[in-house]
């Protein structure tokens, strides 16, 4: 009957019927393939010092999926927002619906932070901003409190947030003839940090520092000093744990980067990136970057570090801060990403991390530009067990290094796929080629929307402009159950009390809060495209049906003419 009905219609009528079937899916398809918005600048002041740390985006939370206050975009601007100013000043823009508002100084204190180098969010909705040897807190830009000194040099410094919104700040200070690290912890039920706790580190200065917190607010402190990486655990009450020696560094590494995670059962993962430099500070020919990973058993007993990758820096270009990222997803699974080299091009790699196999399945996620270098800038977790990676890509200049005037910004959304492997979508453009600095990214735990920000040079004088782009909330990513399939060790822990979180990087059952089983947004897009293809084929066939004119006889039989 449908075929006979169509045979009796004209070709124009059939085309109209087919269009009625095709148009609704065509309207739905762009929603499934959400992309980044065009770059914009905050209203008010958007000036930024290009030599300062990259902008920072903070969504304070009380749990990975519970937003505790408005988010904030923070950056370092010329003091007073005057393009000719030499001194810097901490600026911010409060987010409304993930969109930055007016750019303004964080607080009214004229002696506030001179820069923003580290940030964190608390369970009470506050933003902690650290920089220039001090820190301040507030809920909205323009209303931050007075800056409080850290008591030591401006760098290095590190911040960390725990599952319930506890925050830790770690910074080096002088301690007699040697050095110590001051650790300040702000619990999730408090609006100010406790007194600094000093951890002696010896006579050598602190070269780099990282801090990680578990569900109970115990702090794993990791630092590099005297060419060696160390770790020590600090419980909220009681004596610090023993000092653990993790591995050696290349002497006088100029761009050392540390990353650390810790779980409630005494397992930890530490990664670091270092460069070879000849004695006296003169670089070797050419410099070499080494990326290493160390994983502990229970009780923070670390094994020998494993080299993830070692390569010669192309054209003398050393990947900047952000080129190594270690991330815990909302499902408790762990992902690592870094800048590596493949066929004499910089590429971005990502891998799952497990306690038993380490970073066992790295893949290149910066595909799509074979003639360009790609350098990782940031990696952020979302509320649906997904991760957003952002990086810069540029063609090589005449000396073999990436062209600093032609950096394009790209991003990709990833998740844990079957067999515990990571899978990232096709990279999407965020910003067209230009003199862009390294971007940063964060994900709203309530909406799932992502926000990326960076500094673009505006002209001479080393002054740029802060720009940002938005990615609408995408369909939920791979389920926590899929992440748990990374190994069998976590299956026995699925019924454990909420207080006993899964080991970092093991098979990752959801232990703190039950989360729904969902599917990756790429599947929805695939289904939409498959439906469109089927409808298009059906339309072609229907248009090919010959038109037959006739009348309906009394008995319902068509009579050919």
Order of alpha helices (4+ residues) and beta strands (2+ residues): alpha-alpha-beta-beta-beta-beta-beta-beta-beta-beta-beta-beta-beta-beta-beta-beta-beta-beta-beta-beta-beta-beta-beta-beta-beta-beta-beta-beta-beta-beta-beta-beta-beta-beta-beta-beta-beta-beta-beta-beta-alpha-alpha-beta-beta
